[in-house]
Every structure is written in structure tokens, then in C-alpha cells.
Amino acid sequence: MAAKDELGRAGEDRAARYFEESGYRILSRNWRCRSGELDLVVTKGRDVVVVEVKTRRGDAFGHPFEAIDARKRLRLWRLAAAWMAAHPDELQGRRVRIDAVGLTGVDPATATLEHLVDVEVP
């Protein structure tokens, strides 16, 4: 596995722990379909949350959230719709939103973690 992929996987692991420790239940990790992949799908209360995780060793290439532009947000909503179509039982009486987690630091285990709730629709 390439170093970049290992960093991304470690960031997703950290984000999953963060959500579990915050009282969320993980529904899917690295869910794939023909259109792409969702990093995490979690739930808490009435919310089903699609989570995009971005991990960076530093800010030389910008803040992790800067990688989630309008095009990426639209793609996330399309993937969320595909996940919802594949998991209709998980949606009874729930609302869906998209969140982002940004991790910045050399080691994802100790990196700064930021959680952006309800990423804007493009």
C-alpha cells in the first residue's frame, strides 16, 4: 500500500473512532459503488451522516477541507443517494446530511481533528 493510502486509511480509522466515541454508530466504511466510494456512513438519533475524511501531514497543500470543493460536494450527494437506494431500511424517519472530517498532522493518531457538520450543498 502506498504511503498516501496508508495515511488516508489511518485518518479514516481515527475518524471512525471519533464518531464512535461521540455516540454515533457506524453503518458503512469504505462503501463502494460504480460511481465511487464513501469513507464513512454513521448514524446518531434521527441523522444518517455521510462523512468525507481528508487527512494531510501538514498544510503545504492547503487545509484538508479545501479539497472538498463544489464538484466534490455534488459527487458526495450523488454517492449518498446511491447508498440510500441500497439501504432503504436505514432511512425510516431519518434525515441525511454530509459532514467532513479534516485531520492535519504527521501521525493521524495525534493529528488535529476538525469536524465540519452539514457541508453545504453546491
MOPAC internal coordinates of N, CA, C and O (Angstrom, degrees):
PM7 1SCF
backbone

  N    0.0000 0     0.00 0     0.00 0    0    0    0
  C    1.4492 1     0.00 0     0.00 0    1    0    0
  C    1.5294 1   108.12 1     0.00 0    2    1    0
  O    1.2310 1   120.64 1   -44.61 1    3    2    1
  N    1.3156 1   116.38 1   135.39 1    3    2    1
  C    1.4644 1   121.45 1   179.84 1    5    3    2
  C    1.5278 1   110.07 1   -67.52 1    6    5    3
  O    1.2310 1   121.00 1   -27.11 1    7    6    5
  N    1.3405 1   115.69 1   152.89 1    7    6    5
  C    1.4676 1   120.89 1  -178.36 1    9    7    6
  C    1.5324 1   111.33 1   -57.07 1   10    9    7
  O    1.2310 1   120.45 1   141.38 1   11   10    9
  N    1.3246 1   116.74 1   -38.62 1   11   10    9
  C    1.4669 1   121.41 1   178.60 1   13   11   10
  C    1.5269 1   110.64 1   -62.32 1   14   13   11
  O    1.2310 1   120.80 1   138.57 1   15   14   13
  N    1.3353 1   116.08 1   -41.43 1   15   14   13
  C    1.4645 1   120.26 1   179.69 1   17   15   14
  C    1.5253 1   111.18 1   -69.00 1   18   17   15
  O    1.2310 1   120.46 1   142.19 1   19   18   17
  N    1.3316 1   116.73 1   -37.81 1   19   18   17
  C    1.4704 1   120.55 1   177.03 1   21   19   18
  C    1.5271 1   110.58 1   -63.82 1   22   21   19
  O    1.2310 1   120.75 1   138.33 1   23   22   21
  N    1.3300 1   116.18 1   -41.67 1   23   22   21
  C    1.4595 1   120.62 1   178.00 1   25   23   22
  C    1.5337 1   109.99 1   -61.61 1   26   25   23
  O    1.2310 1   120.57 1   134.01 1   27   26   25
  N    1.3263 1   116.51 1   -45.99 1   27   26   25
  C    1.4566 1   120.70 1   179.13 1   29   27   26
  C    1.5192 1   112.33 1   -61.95 1   30   29   27
  O    1.2310 1   120.28 1   137.37 1   31   30   29
  N    1.3257 1   117.07 1   -42.63 1   31   30   29
  C    1.4728 1   121.21 1   178.98 1   33   31   30
  C    1.5301 1   110.39 1   -63.89 1   34   33   31
  O    1.2310 1   120.36 1   137.02 1   35   34   33
  N    1.3347 1   116.92 1   -42.98 1   35   34   33
  C    1.4729 1   120.41 1   178.94 1   37   35   34
  C    1.5301 1   110.59 1   -63.98 1   38   37   35
  O    1.2310 1   120.24 1   142.42 1   39   38   37
  N    1.3382 1   117.14 1   -37.58 1   39   38   37
  C    1.4559 1   120.83 1   176.78 1   41   39   38
  C    1.5185 1   111.71 1   -65.05 1   42   41   39
  O    1.2310 1   120.38 1   139.02 1   43   42   41
  N    1.3232 1   116.88 1   -40.98 1   43   42   41
  C    1.4657 1   120.39 1   177.97 1   45   43   42
  C    1.5241 1   110.78 1   -65.50 1   46   45   43
  O    1.2310 1   120.43 1   141.17 1   47   46   45
  N    1.3346 1   116.78 1   -38.83 1   47   46   45
  C    1.4706 1   120.35 1   176.96 1   49   47   46
  C    1.5236 1   110.33 1   -61.06 1   50   49   47
  O    1.2310 1   120.57 1   135.50 1   51   50   49
  N    1.3269 1   116.52 1   -44.50 1   51   50   49
  C    1.4701 1   120.97 1   179.55 1   53   51   50
  C    1.5221 1   110.85 1   -63.61 1   54   53   51
  O    1.2310 1   120.63 1   137.24 1   55   54   53
  N    1.3294 1   116.40 1   -42.76 1   55   54   53
  C    1.4659 1   120.35 1   179.14 1   57   55   54
  C    1.5279 1   110.62 1   -63.60 1   58   57   55
  O    1.2310 1   120.01 1   138.93 1   59   58   57
  N    1.3260 1   117.59 1   -41.07 1   59   58   57
  C    1.4702 1   120.96 1   178.62 1   61   59   58
  C    1.5279 1   110.32 1   -61.29 1   62   61   59
  O    1.2310 1   120.16 1   136.58 1   63   62   61
  N    1.3348 1   117.31 1   -43.42 1   63   62   61
  C    1.4714 1   120.53 1   177.60 1   65   63   62
  C    1.5293 1   110.44 1   -62.62 1   66   65   63
  O    1.2310 1   120.76 1   137.60 1   67   66   65
  N    1.3236 1   116.16 1   -42.40 1   67   66   65
  C    1.4602 1   120.79 1   178.81 1   69   67   66
  C    1.5356 1   110.63 1   -56.76 1   70   69   67
  O    1.2310 1   120.37 1   132.47 1   71   70   69
  N    1.3240 1   116.89 1   -47.53 1   71   70   69
  C    1.4609 1   119.85 1  -178.94 1   73   71   70
  C    1.5293 1   111.26 1   -66.36 1   74   73   71
  O    1.2310 1   120.04 1   137.41 1   75   74   73
  N    1.3145 1   117.53 1   -42.59 1   75   74   73
  C    1.4710 1   119.88 1   178.11 1   77   75   74
  C    1.5295 1   110.95 1   -61.12 1   78   77   75
  O    1.2310 1   120.40 1   136.73 1   79   78   77
  N    1.3304 1   116.85 1   -43.27 1   79   78   77
  C    1.4666 1   120.98 1   179.51 1   81   79   78
  C    1.5341 1   111.60 1   -67.61 1   82   81   79
  O    1.2310 1   120.67 1   158.34 1   83   82   81
  N    1.3319 1   116.32 1   -21.66 1   83   82   81
  C    1.4688 1   121.45 1   178.54 1   85   83   82
  C    1.5210 1   112.17 1   -91.70 1   86   85   83
  O    1.2310 1   120.14 1  -172.65 1   87   86   85
  N    1.3263 1   117.33 1     7.35 1   87   86   85
  C    1.4561 1   121.23 1   175.25 1   89   87   86
  C    1.5189 1   116.08 1    92.59 1   90   89   87
  O    1.2310 1   120.00 1  -171.60 1   91   90   89
  N    1.3181 1   117.61 1     8.40 1   91   90   89
  C    1.4619 1   120.95 1   177.32 1   93   91   90
  C    1.5288 1   109.51 1   -87.09 1   94   93   91
  O    1.2310 1   121.34 1   -22.76 1   95   94   93
  N    1.3267 1   115.03 1   157.24 1   95   94   93
  C    1.4585 1   121.42 1   173.80 1   97   95   94
  C    1.5250 1   107.44 1  -112.21 1   98   97   95
  O    1.2310 1   120.65 1   -46.56 1   99   98   97
  N    1.3130 1   116.35 1   133.44 1   99   98   97
  C    1.4581 1   120.35 1  -179.57 1  101   99   98
  C    1.5220 1   109.21 1   -82.00 1  102  101   99
  O    1.2310 1   120.92 1   -54.37 1  103  102  101
  N    1.3281 1   115.84 1   125.63 1  103  102  101
  C    1.4556 1   121.91 1   177.26 1  105  103  102
  C    1.5145 1   111.54 1   -95.39 1  106  105  103
  O    1.2310 1   120.25 1   140.86 1  107  106  105
  N    1.3383 1   117.13 1   -39.14 1  107  106  105
  C    1.4670 1   122.04 1  -179.08 1  109  107  106
  C    1.5113 1   110.08 1  -148.95 1  110  109  107
  O    1.2310 1   121.37 1   -34.11 1  111  110  109
  N    1.3419 1   114.98 1   145.89 1  111  110  109
  C    1.4670 1   121.88 1   171.62 1  113  111  110
  C    1.5055 1   107.64 1  -127.75 1  114  113  111
  O    1.2310 1   120.84 1   -47.88 1  115  114  113
  N    1.3110 1   116.00 1   132.12 1  115  114  113
  C    1.4611 1   122.08 1   178.80 1  117  115  114
  C    1.5290 1   111.89 1    51.84 1  118  117  115
  O    1.2310 1   121.20 1  -133.72 1  119  118  117
  N    1.3403 1   115.31 1    46.28 1  119  118  117
  C    1.4596 1   120.58 1   178.90 1  121  119  118
  C    1.5218 1   108.83 1   -71.37 1  122  121  119
  O    1.2310 1   121.01 1   -48.94 1  123  122  121
  N    1.3263 1   115.68 1   131.06 1  123  122  121
  C    1.4665 1   120.79 1  -176.63 1  125  123  122
  C    1.5205 1   111.60 1  -121.10 1  126  125  123
  O    1.2310 1   122.43 1   -31.85 1  127  126  125
  N    1.3213 1   112.95 1   148.15 1  127  126  125
  C    1.4603 1   121.53 1   169.99 1  129  127  126
  C    1.5290 1   106.13 1  -144.43 1  130  129  127
  O    1.2310 1   120.34 1     2.97 1  131  130  129
  N    1.3197 1   116.95 1  -177.03 1  131  130  129
  C    1.4686 1   119.57 1  -178.30 1  133  131  130
  C    1.5270 1   112.71 1   -60.18 1  134  133  131
  O    1.2310 1   120.37 1   152.10 1  135  134  133
  N    1.3175 1   116.89 1   -27.90 1  135  134  133
  C    1.4624 1   121.05 1  -175.55 1  137  135  134
  C    1.5242 1   114.21 1   -84.73 1  138  137  135
  O    1.2310 1   120.13 1   164.10 1  139  138  137
  N    1.3310 1   117.36 1   -15.90 1  139  138  137
  C    1.4590 1   118.92 1  -178.82 1  141  139  138
  C    1.5110 1   112.62 1   152.44 1  142  141  139
  O    1.2310 1   121.36 1    26.60 1  143  142  141
  N    1.3270 1   115.00 1  -153.40 1  143  142  141
  C    1.4661 1   121.21 1  -174.54 1  145  143  142
  C    1.5180 1   110.84 1  -138.34 1  146  145  143
  O    1.2310 1   121.31 1   -36.71 1  147  146  145
  N    1.3352 1   115.10 1   143.29 1  147  146  145
  C    1.4591 1   122.08 1   171.65 1  149  147  146
  C    1.5241 1   107.71 1  -105.81 1  150  149  147
  O    1.2310 1   120.40 1   -46.74 1  151  150  149
  N    1.3278 1   116.84 1   133.26 1  151  150  149
  C    1.4663 1   120.58 1  -178.83 1  153  151  150
  C    1.5244 1   111.20 1   -65.86 1  154  153  151
  O    1.2310 1   120.71 1   125.44 1  155  154  153
  N    1.3295 1   116.24 1   -54.56 1  155  154  153
  C    1.4711 1   121.72 1  -178.45 1  157  155  154
  C    1.5211 1   109.70 1  -142.64 1  158  157  155
  O    1.2310 1   121.29 1   -32.94 1  159  158  157
  N    1.3217 1   115.14 1   147.06 1  159  158  157
  C    1.4577 1   121.74 1   166.69 1  161  159  158
  C    1.5198 1   104.60 1  -129.47 1  162  161  159
  O    1.2310 1   120.97 1   -58.09 1  163  162  161
  N    1.3362 1   115.76 1   121.91 1  163  162  161
  C    1.4678 1   121.33 1  -176.01 1  165  163  162
  C    1.5244 1   109.16 1  -127.61 1  166  165  163
  O    1.2310 1   120.99 1   -14.37 1  167  166  165
  N    1.3209 1   115.71 1   165.63 1  167  166  165
  C    1.4589 1   119.53 1   178.02 1  169  167  166
  C    1.5149 1   110.16 1  -141.46 1  170  169  167
  O    1.2310 1   121.96 1   -32.39 1  171  170  169
  N    1.3338 1   113.86 1   147.61 1  171  170  169
  C    1.4562 1   121.92 1   175.00 1  173  171  170
  C    1.5189 1   106.62 1  -156.56 1  174  173  171
  O    1.2310 1   120.64 1   -54.34 1  175  174  173
  N    1.3203 1   116.37 1   125.66 1  175  174  173
  C    1.4616 1   119.40 1  -178.32 1  177  175  174
  C    1.5107 1   110.59 1    60.82 1  178  177  175
  O    1.2310 1   120.61 1    50.93 1  179  178  177
  N    1.3259 1   116.45 1  -129.07 1  179  178  177
  C    1.4666 1   121.31 1  -179.90 1  181  179  178
  C    1.5201 1   113.16 1   -88.76 1  182  181  179
  O    1.2310 1   119.59 1   179.99 1  183  182  181
  N    1.3192 1   118.39 1    -0.01 1  183  182  181
  C    1.4564 1   121.26 1  -174.71 1  185  183  182
  C    1.5205 1   113.06 1   -98.43 1  186  185  183
  O    1.2310 1   121.29 1   -46.02 1  187  186  185
  N    1.3202 1   115.14 1   133.98 1  187  186  185
  C    1.4594 1   122.69 1   164.99 1  189  187  186
  C    1.5192 1   104.50 1  -108.02 1  190  189  187
  O    1.2310 1   120.86 1   -55.38 1  191  190  189
  N    1.3236 1   115.97 1   124.62 1  191  190  189
  C    1.4570 1   120.84 1  -171.84 1  193  191  190
  C    1.5240 1   110.43 1  -119.99 1  194  193  191
  O    1.2310 1   121.15 1   -58.42 1  195  194  193
  N    1.3293 1   115.41 1   121.58 1  195  194  193
  C    1.4609 1   122.11 1   172.12 1  197  195  194
  C    1.5179 1   105.80 1   -88.69 1  198  197  195
  O    1.2310 1   120.60 1   -53.10 1  199  198  197
  N    1.3408 1   116.46 1   126.90 1  199  198  197
  C    1.4629 1   120.75 1  -173.84 1  201  199  198
  C    1.5223 1   110.50 1  -117.78 1  202  201  199
  O    1.2310 1   121.17 1   -54.89 1  203  202  201
  N    1.3087 1   115.37 1   125.11 1  203  202  201
  C    1.4674 1   121.80 1   171.47 1  205  203  202
  C    1.5181 1   107.51 1   -98.78 1  206  205  203
  O    1.2310 1   120.30 1   -52.84 1  207  206  205
  N    1.3364 1   117.04 1   127.16 1  207  206  205
  C    1.4582 1   122.22 1  -178.41 1  209  207  206
  C    1.5258 1   108.59 1  -110.57 1  210  209  207
  O    1.2310 1   120.78 1   -52.34 1  211  210  209
  N    1.3259 1   116.10 1   127.66 1  211  210  209
  C    1.4649 1   122.13 1   176.81 1  213  211  210
  C    1.5239 1   108.11 1  -124.06 1  214  213  211
  O    1.2310 1   120.80 1   -54.25 1  215  214  213
  N    1.3223 1   116.07 1   125.75 1  215  214  213
  C    1.4621 1   121.82 1  -177.57 1  217  215  214
  C    1.5204 1   109.18 1  -120.46 1  218  217  215
  O    1.2310 1   120.72 1   -47.73 1  219  218  217
  N    1.3198 1   116.23 1   132.27 1  219  218  217
  C    1.4679 1   122.42 1   178.68 1  221  219  218
  C    1.5270 1   108.82 1  -133.03 1  222  221  219
  O    1.2310 1   120.52 1   -36.37 1  223  222  221
  N    1.3256 1   116.61 1   143.63 1  223  222  221
  C    1.4689 1   120.73 1   176.34 1  225  223  222
  C    1.5251 1   110.99 1   -72.87 1  226  225  223
  O    1.2310 1   120.47 1   152.38 1  227  226  225
  N    1.2994 1   116.70 1   -27.62 1  227  226  225
  C    1.4602 1   122.15 1   179.83 1  229  227  226
  C    1.5153 1   108.76 1  -160.30 1  230  229  227
  O    1.2310 1   120.91 1    10.99 1  231  230  229
  N    1.3302 1   115.86 1  -169.01 1  231  230  229
  C    1.4620 1   118.65 1  -178.16 1  233  231  230
  C    1.5257 1   113.44 1  -105.65 1  234  233  231
  O    1.2310 1   120.10 1  -162.08 1  235  234  233
  N    1.3333 1   117.41 1    17.92 1  235  234  233
  C    1.4620 1   120.96 1  -179.98 1  237  235  234
  C    1.5239 1   112.34 1   -59.70 1  238  237  235
  O    1.2310 1   120.25 1   149.43 1  239  238  237
  N    1.3149 1   117.14 1   -30.57 1  239  238  237
  C    1.4654 1   121.53 1   179.04 1  241  239  238
  C    1.5250 1   111.44 1  -106.58 1  242  241  239
  O    1.2310 1   120.53 1  -159.82 1  243  242  241
  N    1.3218 1   116.59 1    20.18 1  243  242  241
  C    1.4516 1   121.59 1   178.69 1  245  243  242
  C    1.5116 1   112.30 1    95.62 1  246  245  243
  O    1.2310 1   121.50 1   -10.22 1  247  246  245
  N    1.3180 1   114.73 1   169.78 1  247  246  245
  C    1.4556 1   122.09 1   178.75 1  249  247  246
  C    1.5240 1   108.89 1   -68.35 1  250  249  247
  O    1.2310 1   119.62 1   -34.09 1  251  250  249
  N    1.3287 1   118.33 1   145.91 1  251  250  249
  C    1.4711 1   119.52 1   179.93 1  253  251  250
  C    1.5327 1   113.77 1   -53.90 1  254  253  251
  O    1.2310 1   119.73 1   143.98 1  255  254  253
  N    1.3175 1   118.13 1   -36.02 1  255  254  253
  C    1.4580 1   120.05 1  -178.55 1  257  255  254
  C    1.5314 1   112.65 1   -67.75 1  258  257  255
  O    1.2310 1   120.11 1   158.13 1  259  258  257
  N    1.3242 1   117.39 1   -21.87 1  259  258  257
  C    1.4570 1   120.19 1   178.40 1  261  259  258
  C    1.5223 1   112.33 1   -64.28 1  262  261  259
  O    1.2310 1   120.29 1   159.18 1  263  262  261
  N    1.3401 1   117.06 1   -20.82 1  263  262  261
  C    1.4676 1   121.35 1   178.96 1  265  263  262
  C    1.5241 1   111.89 1   -77.49 1  266  265  263
  O    1.2310 1   120.26 1   172.09 1  267  266  265
  N    1.3262 1   117.11 1    -7.91 1  267  266  265
  C    1.4673 1   120.86 1  -178.98 1  269  267  266
  C    1.5281 1   107.92 1  -103.54 1  270  269  267
  O    1.2310 1   121.56 1  -102.43 1  271  270  269
  N    1.3137 1   114.62 1    77.57 1  271  270  269
  C    1.4607 1   120.80 1  -178.47 1  273  271  270
  C    1.5344 1   109.97 1   -86.50 1  274  273  271
  O    1.2310 1   120.42 1     3.34 1  275  274  273
  N    1.3182 1   116.81 1  -176.66 1  275  274  273
  C    1.4663 1   121.71 1  -176.95 1  277  275  274
  C    1.5253 1   111.51 1   -58.64 1  278  277  275
  O    1.2310 1   120.42 1   139.87 1  279  278  277
  N    1.3166 1   116.80 1   -40.13 1  279  278  277
  C    1.4691 1   120.66 1   179.33 1  281  279  278
  C    1.5249 1   111.00 1   -63.38 1  282  281  279
  O    1.2310 1   120.44 1   136.90 1  283  282  281
  N    1.3283 1   116.77 1   -43.10 1  283  282  281
  C    1.4594 1   121.55 1   179.25 1  285  283  282
  C    1.5319 1   110.34 1   -66.36 1  286  285  283
  O    1.2310 1   119.77 1   138.40 1  287  286  285
  N    1.3265 1   118.04 1   -41.60 1  287  286  285
  C    1.4669 1   121.03 1   178.99 1  289  287  286
  C    1.5246 1   110.87 1   -61.26 1  290  289  287
  O    1.2310 1   120.31 1   137.17 1  291  290  289
  N    1.3247 1   117.01 1   -42.83 1  291  290  289
  C    1.4594 1   120.80 1   178.00 1  293  291  290
  C    1.5316 1   110.03 1   -62.49 1  294  293  291
  O    1.2310 1   120.19 1   138.34 1  295  294  293
  N    1.3148 1   117.24 1   -41.66 1  295  294  293
  C    1.4671 1   121.35 1   177.73 1  297  295  294
  C    1.5344 1   110.62 1   -62.95 1  298  297  295
  O    1.2310 1   120.24 1   139.28 1  299  298  297
  N    1.3321 1   117.14 1   -40.72 1  299  298  297
  C    1.4604 1   120.53 1   178.08 1  301  299  298
  C    1.5270 1   111.32 1   -62.37 1  302  301  299
  O    1.2310 1   120.07 1   139.65 1  303  302  301
  N    1.3329 1   117.47 1   -40.35 1  303  302  301
  C    1.4670 1   120.13 1   178.25 1  305  303  302
  C    1.5241 1   110.83 1   -66.04 1  306  305  303
  O    1.2310 1   120.12 1   142.03 1  307  306  305
  N    1.3270 1   117.37 1   -37.97 1  307  306  305
  C    1.4764 1   119.99 1   176.92 1  309  307  306
  C    1.5267 1   110.54 1   -65.28 1  310  309  307
  O    1.2310 1   120.29 1   137.48 1  311  310  309
  N    1.3174 1   117.05 1   -42.52 1  311  310  309
  C    1.4645 1   120.58 1   177.24 1  313  311  310
  C    1.5283 1   110.80 1   -65.65 1  314  313  311
  O    1.2310 1   120.37 1   141.14 1  315  314  313
  N    1.3228 1   116.90 1   -38.86 1  315  314  313
  C    1.4626 1   120.57 1   177.09 1  317  315  314
  C    1.5238 1   109.96 1   -60.71 1  318  317  315
  O    1.2310 1   120.19 1   138.44 1  319  318  317
  N    1.3288 1   117.24 1   -41.56 1  319  318  317
  C    1.4630 1   120.63 1   178.33 1  321  319  318
  C    1.5247 1   110.71 1   -62.87 1  322  321  319
  O    1.2310 1   120.10 1   140.32 1  323  322  321
  N    1.3264 1   117.41 1   -39.68 1  323  322  321
  C    1.4692 1   120.84 1   177.72 1  325  323  322
  C    1.5284 1   110.44 1   -65.87 1  326  325  323
  O    1.2310 1   120.23 1   139.70 1  327  326  325
  N    1.3377 1   117.17 1   -40.30 1  327  326  325
  C    1.4713 1   120.22 1   178.07 1  329  327  326
  C    1.5253 1   109.47 1   -63.61 1  330  329  327
  O    1.2310 1   120.44 1   136.45 1  331  330  329
  N    1.3293 1   116.77 1   -43.55 1  331  330  329
  C    1.4618 1   120.74 1  -179.35 1  333  331  330
  C    1.5275 1   110.95 1   -62.28 1  334  333  331
  O    1.2310 1   120.30 1   139.71 1  335  334  333
  N    1.3164 1   117.02 1   -40.29 1  335  334  333
  C    1.4658 1   120.44 1   178.94 1  337  335  334
  C    1.5348 1   110.62 1   -64.23 1  338  337  335
  O    1.2310 1   120.54 1   146.46 1  339  338  337
  N    1.3207 1   116.58 1   -33.54 1  339  338  337
  C    1.4632 1   121.25 1  -179.78 1  341  339  338
  C    1.5261 1   112.99 1   -81.95 1  342  341  339
  O    1.2310 1   119.70 1   164.12 1  343  342  341
  N    1.3311 1   118.17 1   -15.88 1  343  342  341
  C    1.4675 1   122.68 1  -176.15 1  345  343  342
  C    1.5334 1   111.79 1  -133.03 1  346  345  343
  O    1.2310 1   119.41 1  -124.67 1  347  346  345
  N    1.3227 1   118.73 1    55.33 1  347  346  345
  C    1.4771 1   119.58 1  -175.04 1  349  347  346
  C    1.5248 1   113.39 1   -62.25 1  350  349  347
  O    1.2310 1   119.41 1   151.27 1  351  350  349
  N    1.3157 1   118.74 1   -28.73 1  351  350  349
  C    1.4709 1   120.67 1  -178.44 1  353  351  350
  C    1.5280 1   112.41 1   -66.99 1  354  353  351
  O    1.2310 1   119.88 1   155.26 1  355  354  353
  N    1.3212 1   117.84 1   -24.74 1  355  354  353
  C    1.4635 1   121.69 1  -179.35 1  357  355  354
  C    1.5238 1   112.22 1   -77.20 1  358  357  355
  O    1.2310 1   120.19 1   170.75 1  359  358  357
  N    1.3318 1   117.23 1    -9.25 1  359  358  357
  C    1.4652 1   120.35 1  -170.67 1  361  359  358
  C    1.5208 1   115.04 1  -103.83 1  362  361  359
  O    1.2310 1   119.74 1   179.09 1  363  362  361
  N    1.3030 1   118.10 1    -0.91 1  363  362  361
  C    1.4566 1   120.93 1  -177.28 1  365  363  362
  C    1.5310 1   111.37 1   -55.32 1  366  365  363
  O    1.2310 1   120.29 1   -67.08 1  367  366  365
  N    1.3456 1   117.06 1   112.92 1  367  366  365
  C    1.4536 1   122.35 1   177.15 1  369  367  366
  C    1.5188 1   114.83 1    67.57 1  370  369  367
  O    1.2310 1   120.02 1  -157.25 1  371  370  369
  N    1.3030 1   117.57 1    22.75 1  371  370  369
  C    1.4755 1   120.22 1  -177.65 1  373  371  370
  C    1.5142 1   111.00 1  -116.60 1  374  373  371
  O    1.2310 1   121.78 1   -20.36 1  375  374  373
  N    1.3051 1   114.20 1   159.64 1  375  374  373
  C    1.4663 1   120.62 1   173.93 1  377  375  374
  C    1.5279 1   107.41 1  -110.24 1  378  377  375
  O    1.2310 1   121.06 1   -24.92 1  379  378  377
  N    1.3215 1   115.58 1   155.08 1  379  378  377
  C    1.4650 1   121.50 1  -177.09 1  381  379  378
  C    1.5167 1   108.49 1  -116.56 1  382  381  379
  O    1.2310 1   121.33 1   -40.98 1  383  382  381
  N    1.3215 1   115.06 1   139.02 1  383  382  381
  C    1.4621 1   119.96 1   174.61 1  385  383  382
  C    1.5263 1   108.46 1  -141.36 1  386  385  383
  O    1.2310 1   121.17 1   -13.59 1  387  386  385
  N    1.3154 1   115.37 1   166.41 1  387  386  385
  C    1.4597 1   121.45 1   176.41 1  389  387  386
  C    1.5154 1   108.30 1  -116.92 1  390  389  387
  O    1.2310 1   121.07 1   -52.91 1  391  390  389
  N    1.3266 1   115.56 1   127.09 1  391  390  389
  C    1.4663 1   123.18 1   175.71 1  393  391  390
  C    1.5202 1   108.78 1  -114.83 1  394  393  391
  O    1.2310 1   120.99 1   -15.94 1  395  394  393
  N    1.3147 1   115.72 1   164.06 1  395  394  393
  C    1.4577 1   121.25 1   174.57 1  397  395  394
  C    1.5262 1   108.68 1  -130.25 1  398  397  395
  O    1.2310 1   121.32 1   -35.60 1  399  398  397
  N    1.3159 1   115.07 1   144.40 1  399  398  397
  C    1.4603 1   121.62 1   173.02 1  401  399  398
  C    1.5156 1   106.67 1  -120.92 1  402  401  399
  O    1.2310 1   120.93 1   -52.41 1  403  402  401
  N    1.3220 1   115.82 1   127.59 1  403  402  401
  C    1.4550 1   121.94 1   176.07 1  405  403  402
  C    1.5116 1   109.44 1  -114.54 1  406  405  403
  O    1.2310 1   121.04 1   -49.92 1  407  406  405
  N    1.3203 1   115.62 1   130.08 1  407  406  405
  C    1.4693 1   121.43 1   176.59 1  409  407  406
  C    1.5181 1   108.05 1  -118.75 1  410  409  407
  O    1.2310 1   120.92 1   -49.03 1  411  410  409
  N    1.3217 1   115.85 1   130.97 1  411  410  409
  C    1.4569 1   120.59 1   178.71 1  413  411  410
  C    1.5178 1   109.05 1  -129.80 1  414  413  411
  O    1.2310 1   120.68 1   -60.14 1  415  414  413
  N    1.3328 1   116.30 1   119.86 1  415  414  413
  C    1.4563 1   121.58 1   178.79 1  417  415  414
  C    1.5121 1   110.59 1   157.10 1  418  417  415
  O    1.2310 1   121.01 1   -21.55 1  419  418  417
  N    1.3129 1   115.68 1   158.45 1  419  418  417
  C    1.4626 1   121.30 1  -177.33 1  421  419  418
  C    1.5197 1   111.48 1   -62.91 1  422  421  419
  O    1.2310 1   120.26 1   139.80 1  423  422  421
  N    1.3243 1   117.11 1   -40.20 1  423  422  421
  C    1.4634 1   122.55 1  -179.15 1  425  423  422
  C    1.5258 1   108.80 1  -114.01 1  426  425  423
  O    1.2310 1   119.66 1   -65.47 1  427  426  425
  N    1.3313 1   118.25 1   114.53 1  427  426  425
  C    1.4656 1   119.97 1  -179.39 1  429  427  426
  C    1.5301 1   113.81 1   -55.58 1  430  429  427
  O    1.2310 1   120.07 1   153.59 1  431  430  429
  N    1.3157 1   117.47 1   -26.41 1  431  430  429
  C    1.4704 1   120.30 1  -179.90 1  433  431  430
  C    1.5277 1   111.79 1   -65.37 1  434  433  431
  O    1.2310 1   120.26 1   152.28 1  435  434  433
  N    1.3308 1   117.11 1   -27.72 1  435  434  433
  C    1.4642 1   121.22 1  -178.18 1  437  435  434
  C    1.5294 1   112.50 1  -120.65 1  438  437  435
  O    1.2310 1   120.42 1  -175.43 1  439  438  437
  N    1.3257 1   116.80 1     4.57 1  439  438  437
  C    1.4652 1   121.53 1  -177.92 1  441  439  438
  C    1.5259 1   110.85 1   -65.07 1  442  441  439
  O    1.2310 1   121.00 1   -22.76 1  443  442  441
  N    1.3123 1   115.70 1   157.24 1  443  442  441
  C    1.4557 1   121.29 1   173.46 1  445  443  442
  C    1.5241 1   107.95 1   -68.81 1  446  445  443
  O    1.2310 1   120.40 1   -52.83 1  447  446  445
  N    1.3284 1   116.83 1   127.17 1  447  446  445
  C    1.4571 1   122.33 1  -179.60 1  449  447  446
  C    1.5215 1   108.70 1  -110.57 1  450  449  447
  O    1.2310 1   120.89 1   -52.03 1  451  450  449
  N    1.3328 1   115.91 1   127.97 1  451  450  449
  C    1.4539 1   122.16 1   176.36 1  453  451  450
  C    1.5263 1   108.44 1  -122.16 1  454  453  451
  O    1.2310 1   120.59 1   -44.48 1  455  454  453
  N    1.3278 1   116.47 1   135.52 1  455  454  453
  C    1.4649 1   122.28 1  -179.02 1  457  455  454
  C    1.5228 1   108.01 1  -116.13 1  458  457  455
  O    1.2310 1   120.84 1   -63.84 1  459  458  457
  N    1.3114 1   116.01 1   116.16 1  459  458  457
  C    1.4559 1   122.60 1   178.16 1  461  459  458
  C    1.5287 1   107.75 1  -101.73 1  462  461  459
  O    1.2310 1   120.64 1   -65.25 1  463  462  461
  N    1.3139 1   116.39 1   114.75 1  463  462  461
  C    1.4589 1   122.47 1  -176.23 1  465  463  462
  C    1.5153 1   110.73 1   -89.04 1  466  465  463
  O    1.2310 1   120.55 1   -46.70 1  467  466  465
  N    1.3259 1   116.55 1   133.30 1  467  466  465
  C    1.4531 1   123.95 1   172.47 1  469  467  466
  C    1.5252 1   112.07 1    61.03 1  470  469  467
  O    1.2310 1   121.46 1  -111.12 1  471  470  469
  N    1.3252 1   114.81 1    68.88 1  471  470  469
  C    1.4644 1   121.64 1   178.04 1  473  471  470
  C    1.5299 1   108.78 1   -59.67 1  474  473  471
  O    1.2310 1   120.51 1   -42.91 1  475  474  473
  N    1.3052 1   116.63 1   137.09 1  475  474  473
  C    1.4623 1   121.73 1  -177.24 1  477  475  474
  C    1.5134 1   112.20 1   -60.20 1  478  477  475
  O    1.2310 1   121.53 1   -34.30 1  479  478  477
  N    1.3226 1   114.67 1   145.70 1  479  478  477
  C    1.4517 1   120.81 1   172.40 1  481  479  478
  C    1.5231 1   107.11 1   -77.08 1  482  481  479
  O    1.2310 1   119.65 1   -42.58 1  483  482  481
  N    1.3350 1   118.26 1   137.42 1  483  482  481
  C    1.4734 1   118.72 1  -178.88 1  485  483  482
  C    1.5196 1   112.24 1   -65.57 1  486  485  483
  O    1.2310 1   120.10 1   180.00 1  487  486  485

